[in-house]
Amino acid sequence: MKGFIRKEPHPFYILLLLFAFMMAGYFVGSFIFAIIASVAFDFSLMQIPEIATNPLSHPNGRNIMLLLQGVIQFMSFVVGPLFMLRVLKYDVEPYLNWKMPVAPLLVLLAGVLMIIIMPANSVVINWNATMNFPDFMQGFEEWARAKEDELAELTKMIADFNDIPKLLIGILVIAVIPAIGEEIVFRGVLQKQLHRWTGSPHAAIWIAGLVFAAIHVQFFGFVPRAILGALFGYLYFWSGRISVPIVAHFFNNGFTVLMLYLQQTGAVDIDVESTEPMEWWSVLLSVVLSGAVLYYLYSEFKKVPPRTNPLPETIAESGV
């Protein structure tokens, strides 16, 4: 019988496919990067592993690493997952957006919330950055600190935004692509499938947030990043629109890039990368305002009706 509604695949199967398509995107992205970079920066393909592990060995190391990060993230976090949804015959737009569109000002407010919450988050950042482990975990702590220092050096090299072209490239690679790709993966697919699997939106949101934090491989920034991931998850769950966490994610990353640019050009005199907590009064104000904005967004998003047909495309075209 044609036209029957097929049963959705098991969440575990979808998550395995997600990983497979992301890995495929990674390899395709690596190939595309290798071709573009070898032509644009005049080096052989055999030099890529050396430059990737030691960017300072090449005069264009920073630009090469930005290109690598941008291309691979786009292919593995955007193209791969979206292609997977189409292979599974999902209609991508209603799959990611099961509610009617929300007011643009609400989407913008979700982004502004990320800036408002920064002073409060600075306390968590400081606690996580300065935490100490018991003696029996000393080996892990030394490894984690070494990994943190290694990533910090790479970030310092990449985060050179002292003119407008560098700023725009930084916003594209560090804010735009990760905001779109990571929200599609962690909220649009992972959180949704964990919700189906566990039956609990809260479990799905926090598990997805923990995975989101873990993939960044920065243990001394793990807790604030997990909280941030959970916040994106609740914004998505309440609003039913993937654009809301994407904009929030973009504001979080983009504001940091902008502040680095202002610092490096001498427009502001602040240490953007400091892990010290902000002034107590700013933390208190941040907690109060963030709580008020969160409650307002929750109340307004709850009023948004579901789509007439919120389910993804499930019509099977088999001849059974």
Disulfide bonds with the S-S distance in Angstrom:
none
